[in-house]
């Protein structure tokens, strides 16, 4: 991306490097993740396949840290319905363990 900015004459620092997780679905076990995914109609899941992130907190930390390490600045996450568990896991386990 830095090379492309240089080629276009655009300052690299002017680019907001962000990604979308929509929806973000967190749970402690693969079975719990699958139970949450099973609540979505299959056609809706198919339409979200490029943006849905359904994983454990530990795997979410790894995935987000890789993106931070290559220069991402922001994560835009949507939470499905009233998925309070995902909000709690994100706030208590994931965010505190991402190193900028």
C-alpha positions, -999 to +999 in steps of 0.1 A: +000+000+000+028+023+008+043+019-027+009+025-043+006+057-023+040+069-034+031+061-071-001+081-068+017+110-050-005+105-019+010+106+016+008+071+032-002+086+065-033+101+049-048+066+044-071+053+072-062+016+074-094-001+086-113-034+082-148-046+088-159-075+108-197-078+102-209-094+123-182-102+148-193-134+167-173-145+197-177-175+219-155-197+241-159-229+221-164-240+185-198-255+195-210-222+209-198-203+178-217-228+156-248-224+177-247-186+171-241-191+134-270-215+132-294-187+143-288-169+109-307-179+078-283-197+054-289-171+027-279-143+050-247-161+061-238-167+025-242-129+018-219-121+048-191-146+040-166-119+031-171-099+063-183-123+091-157-132+117-169-160+140-142-173+164-129-176+199-114-147+218-079-162+215-082-166+177-097-131+174-067-117+193-043-134+169-062-123+138-065-087+149-028-086+161-016-097+127-036-068+111-023-043+136+013-055+130+009-048+093-005-013+099-042-015+104-055+013+127-092+006+132-115-024+134-152-017+126-172-044+142-209-049+141-226-071+167-256-092+159-288-084+177-284-087+214-252-107+215-240-095+248-216-123+252-196-111+221-196-076+235-183-088+269-156-111+253-145-083+230-142-058+259-128-081+285-105-105+266-098-093+231-093-055+232-070-055+263-047-080+245-042-062+213-007-045+213-005-014+192 
